[in-house]
Amino acid sequence: MLNLYPTPHGLQRAKERAGWNRRSALQMLERALYDGLRAEECGRTLCHYLRDIAARNAGHFARIYGEHVFIFGKDSTPTDAALVTVLHLPHSLGSAAKRARQQRLGQIA
């Protein structure tokens, strides 16, 4: 299990883009990391989008949770990860994310 912590920038963006205060953001970190969609669970377009985000900065990885994309960065120790920023999921990818979530939950065969 990873030790999660937010960066000041990550907290600021969570408040700005998701409307979360510090306490809410801290509670949502684990949900976003463990319940969020990984690139491997998504269709081609969404997978490329998530991998492009991660490729811009070495050691970063992205998860989709709800209508937001959470960018996490691995710290120097392998057991630590930090919330780097929160982005809005582009509107054009919303339906692809919804399909991926449904497939993950087994609602679509």
C-alpha positions in Angstrom: 0.0 0.0 0.0 1.3 3.4 -0.9 1.6 6.4 1.5 -0.4 9.1 -0.1 0.0 12.8 0.4 -1.0 15.9 -1.6 1.3 18.6 -2.8 0.3 22.2 -2.1 -0.4 22.6 -5.9 -2.5 19.4 -5.9 -4.6 20.7 -3.0 -5.1 24.0 -4.7 -6.2 22.3 -7.9 -8.5 19.9 -6.1 -10.2 22.9 -4.5 -10.3 24.9 -7.7 -11.4 22.2 -10.1 -13.3 19.7 -7.9 -14.5 22.0 -5.2 -12.9 20.0 -2.4 -11.5 21.4 0.8 -8.3 20.0 2.3 -10.1 17.4 4.4 -12.2 16.2 1.4 -9.2 16.0 -0.8 -7.3 13.9 1.7 -10.2 11.5 1.9 -10.5 11.2 -1.8 -6.9 10.5 -2.5 -7.2 6.8 -1.8 -10.4 6.5 -3.7 -8.9 8.2 -6.8 -5.8 6.0 -6.6 -7.3 2.6 -6.0 -10.8 2.9 -7.5 -9.9 5.2 -10.4 -9.5 4.0 -13.9 -6.0 3.1 -15.1 -4.9 3.4 -18.7 -5.0 -0.4 -19.1 -8.7 -0.5 -18.2 -9.7 2.0 -20.9 -10.4 2.0 -24.6 -7.8 3.2 -27.1 -8.5 6.9 -27.1 -8.7 7.2 -23.3 -5.7 5.0 -22.9 -3.6 7.2 -25.2 -4.8 10.3 -23.3 -3.7 8.9 -19.9 -0.4 7.6 -21.2 0.4 10.9 -22.9 -0.2 12.7 -19.5 2.1 10.3 -17.7 4.7 10.4 -20.5 5.2 14.2 -20.1 6.8 13.7 -16.7 8.8 10.7 -15.7 7.5 8.9 -12.6 3.9 10.3 -13.0 0.8 8.2 -13.5 -2.8 9.2 -14.0 -6.2 7.9 -12.8 -9.7 8.9 -13.8 -12.2 9.1 -11.0 -15.6 10.7 -11.7 -15.1 13.6 -14.1 -11.6 14.3 -13.0 -8.1 13.1 -13.9 -5.8 12.8 -11.0 -2.0 13.0 -11.6 0.1 11.2 -9.1 3.9 11.3 -8.8 6.1 8.6 -7.3 8.5 10.0 -4.7 12.1 8.9 -4.2 10.9 6.1 -2.0 8.9 3.3 -3.6 6.2 3.4 -1.0 5.3 7.1 -1.3 3.1 8.9 -3.9 2.0 12.5 -4.1 -1.1 14.1 -5.7 0.5 16.4 -8.2 -2.6 18.0 -9.8 -6.2 17.5 -10.7 -7.6 18.1 -14.2 -11.0 18.1 -15.7 -11.7 15.1 -17.9 -12.2 16.5 -21.4 -15.9 16.4 -22.4 -15.1 14.5 -25.6 -13.7 11.6 -23.4 -16.6 11.5 -20.9 -18.6 8.8 -22.7 -15.4 6.6 -23.1 -14.7 6.9 -19.4 -18.3 6.0 -18.6 -18.1 2.8 -20.8 -14.8 1.8 -19.2 -16.3 2.2 -15.7 -19.3 0.1 -16.7 -17.1 -2.6 -18.2 -15.0 -2.6 -15.0 -18.1 -3.1 -12.9 -19.3 -5.9 -15.2 -22.4 -4.0 -16.3 -21.6 -4.4 -20.0 -20.6 -7.8 -21.3 
